[in-house]
Amino acid sequence: MIKPNVVGYHCNDFHRCHKFISSKDYLIISEEDGKWLGTGMYFWDNVANANFWMGKKKRENPCKTYGIVAANIFLDRLLDLRDIDTVSYTHLTLPTILLV
């Protein structure tokens, strides 16, 4: 049996969070241009960061209700931008990748 090796936290409007929990085929996909690393569902590594993001979203749009969902995530590889070795490697290789 494969076990999750990461618990991730996602903040979004309450309707989308509820749909994510109640439907196993639904993902909350972000397609914002220029702000993310690509199309996908983004997770925080801890609930405190998700709460921080929720506070930001509430200040931007106080009329909406927001929630946080937790998900068991199965990873083979992880791009951890908090890891100095990963950031150093990315800093060295990203310009080469963008030029190709």
C-alpha positions in Angstrom: 0.0 0.0 0.0 1.3 3.4 -1.0 1.3 6.0 1.8 1.2 9.7 1.5 4.5 11.4 2.3 3.2 15.0 2.6 0.1 16.7 3.9 -0.6 19.8 1.9 -3.0 22.7 2.7 -4.9 24.6 0.1 -6.9 27.8 0.6 -9.7 28.9 -1.7 -13.3 30.0 -1.7 -15.6 27.9 0.4 -17.6 26.5 -2.6 -14.5 25.2 -4.3 -13.1 23.7 -1.1 -16.4 21.9 -0.4 -16.5 20.6 -4.0 -12.8 19.4 -3.7 -13.7 17.4 -0.5 -17.0 16.0 -1.8 -15.8 15.0 -5.4 -12.8 12.8 -5.9 -12.5 13.9 -9.5 -12.4 17.7 -8.8 -9.2 19.7 -8.5 -9.0 23.4 -7.8 -6.8 24.5 -10.7 -5.0 27.8 -10.7 -4.4 29.3 -14.2 -3.2 32.7 -13.2 -0.7 34.0 -15.8 2.6 35.2 -14.6 2.2 34.5 -10.9 2.6 30.7 -10.7 4.9 28.1 -12.0 2.2 26.8 -14.3 -1.3 25.4 -14.3 -2.2 23.2 -11.3 -3.4 23.0 -7.8 -1.0 24.6 -5.3 -0.5 23.6 -1.7 1.1 25.1 1.4 3.4 23.0 3.5 1.7 23.9 6.7 -1.6 25.2 8.0 -0.1 28.5 9.2 1.0 29.5 5.7 -2.5 28.6 4.4 -4.1 30.7 7.2 -1.8 33.6 6.1 -2.9 33.2 2.5 -6.6 33.1 3.6 -6.1 36.4 5.5 -4.7 38.0 2.4 -7.6 36.7 0.3 -10.1 37.9 2.8 -8.6 41.4 2.8 -8.7 41.5 -1.0 -12.3 40.3 -1.2 -14.1 40.5 2.2 -17.5 39.5 0.8 -16.3 35.9 0.0 -16.1 33.1 2.5 -12.8 31.1 2.3 -11.8 27.7 3.6 -8.7 25.5 3.9 -8.6 21.9 2.8 -5.9 19.3 3.8 -4.8 16.7 1.3 -2.6 13.6 1.5 -0.1 14.1 -1.3 2.0 11.3 -2.9 5.3 12.7 -4.2 8.2 11.2 -6.1 9.9 14.6 -6.5 9.3 18.0 -4.8 10.5 21.4 -5.9 11.1 22.9 -2.5 12.1 26.5 -2.9 12.9 26.8 0.8 15.9 24.4 0.3 19.0 26.5 -0.4 20.6 23.7 -2.6 17.4 23.6 -4.7 17.3 27.4 -5.1 21.0 27.5 -6.0 20.6 24.8 -8.6 17.4 26.5 -10.0 19.3 29.8 -10.1 22.0 28.2 -12.2 19.9 26.1 -14.5 16.8 28.3 -15.0 18.4 30.8 -17.4 19.7 27.9 -19.5 16.2 26.3 -19.6 14.6 29.6 -20.6 17.1 30.2 -23.5 16.4 26.8 -25.1 
